[in-house]
């Protein structure tokens, strides 16, 4: 049966969205199974932070080469090989007897999923009209954050029922299924399926790409966007991806399942906020007020976490929901970056911001882990280290320092006055 143009392109977006969901699941999963990992693999806080931060370091370092690879060889090859690597990494992580193999598995997973988001954007830009861009970007972000939702309370329940090793073994099998779907359904360009291209384009040569990279790096607005993005996302990843569940358990006495449920509210905020923020930016025609406002609210909440007041469970839920809704405004830093740089180099510009932000996010998590280890009083419960409020205040002080820098940078982002976008473009193909 011959699929229509509409069926082909939407099936590709669904397939890549599922791959992105797997990517986000891995990003958040360490925090929920942190105590199991520390107990079974005999990990210090620094080792656990390394497992969490490895995702951000490797992912960030690969953003620039991934962008060049996508433009040179196409997203289909990258995502197909990537999901196979992610499967192998999941299997290694599930079978790890100690820290070394767990770290190797984590790195392989990250190498595999590092090109999923940029590949989906490439497919989107080639196969869809311009009027779909904002809608698809918001939906991609929402599906990705759904992976983060599944990596909170659902993962905690699954790990309690079957064990964390079984969960990651199953995730490896799902990744192989995603690789098979990519092989069958994803195509780089409409021409490869005998469809008329919507946006004919020529591949950029090496020299023009290098010149574009130099121009982007010299632009001060690129750096404001990078640090604004990193300050918001880095704090969010440190809390949601590594230390949030442990903090709520150690400082506020919640069970691991309850703590994971509270963190779920933050991820839900990210999921729901992605399309809402994109819609609001389109209606306003501006991004800077949204980013600055969101980062201000997030900063207040991180100060609240540092202060660590006693609150009822429902109020913690509301707090983390608001944190997710406000922190997701960091996605608008990509809009500012694109506007601040020539359109021809927008892909390079966003990859530079993504690259730097992930490295800084990893640094935040590593420094927090080192601070917890340095201030730990030696308390152990059930073979896992437990940190007191004083230790967490030191760690959250580091998070706040980076967050304040990012917050300040949001007030200096480049912004071009835009009108509400109309419906442009014309569907082609059969």
Steps between C-alpha positions, in 0.01 A plus 500: 500500500639836391482762774394856418726800555305593814523146640873480435594827666274460804614142554858629506417760763322242717797262471758765589279629781503153656880493471511841669280365781759227561773764506324706768422190706873427525570864585280496812522136606812510720340711772215257563719188530785688669478318833483159329809586295692625803411188696554230233794656318661655812507857368604820675305820436770610253470171309123530488533859379738377229236256378247781485739756357643263237180549303549876489872498429480247218177642358638853509837410347330322210261778403736673256623185321142369493388814318774462241420128458129565446570756229762280334351150521137545598299435818385146407843339536577688818177409678506137385852435626428714805207293621700179458776653716240610755372141519851360555563764767177411680596133504844582642354727766247235602772235535762723665674339799661830597564864421720456191253299291207715615686810385590334168135409442388851588748649254395265219135589556581870486704466180203320349233753590711814454378567146130419537371852569706675232413224251129548571539875439680427173224266382244758607669779304533289182166317496261762645387848404624792708162549669541168683835586658384643835230236544738210436777644717257530791365150446851356480590666829179373662556140385859519620391622841243220510807276512604699805158440656534126444846516662355626829217328690435234230868404501506491880198266498650279227837482678327407825300225326762349265832659593688775323708252296188349341369845417817598312517164324146559375596852393777351287246279320273802442799689354558217252136526399545873442806429283294259287226763460756761391644258241152446353341844528757782511635655179734796465328681214169480310689425179608163640130397498425665164322796656541860389720684756342783697827680573766417240846567645867439439727353762740753649867440432760469771642850466165680525413301812830589664452868415150487647628342820757778541237769449262343751767466771602865463142620553452611863127426484582135440673496838212672681266233363744223590537603865131585534410158366763326713399674823139389467550156347804408711317565826196317369704194398692490828178496701278296270765267364730423795447650846133594536370164624788454745460857630130452571567165666797605713395852601120479507452132587295396198514139380675444170167434326343819640809704415499365145130591477578857606774527237245377247316830543805692381531280193128545432558874512772464239275282285198731516706817483680420174209564261354773725824698499535468123139612452542794739817615323319489167209701634721760669753524220771514768709249693716699745219588748391137512852368560586766759168452679530123500859508622404740782228265625737203475769687694256573783411130521865392506553741790204328667665159451819636655303635797320161529182602687258238628198489269209261446530252214240675284691830523823330392308362201380848404852640548660248268224542240563877496874435479453286190266751335741788562828321425383375158527857372865411432390353164440858380876562525521313169268757342717784625810323371355454153398865482842622616684309229469476119228260388752298301680410823199451730570128533858564604388773743251277680748213515758730663247604765394140557864392520597754765182462702540125538860533609405754765210281611740211553736726694220611733409141585864399553572794730187427702608136542848604606354744755277230647794259531718767661240597760357150568499407869532126433136405559393182316149353484455163331853513352425837329651833614257756640577875487369757745348842435836674543652290220208563268516874569863501390409306186198718419717809555706387199182449297377847596825665392467363146129573494553865594752543216250351256220716637705817447585398143133465407461879531762552225370253242469619144141551395352595169146633501284246324142508389271206562593243237256429223434181310765489233632228280328253272479124523646308214545137419244235445 
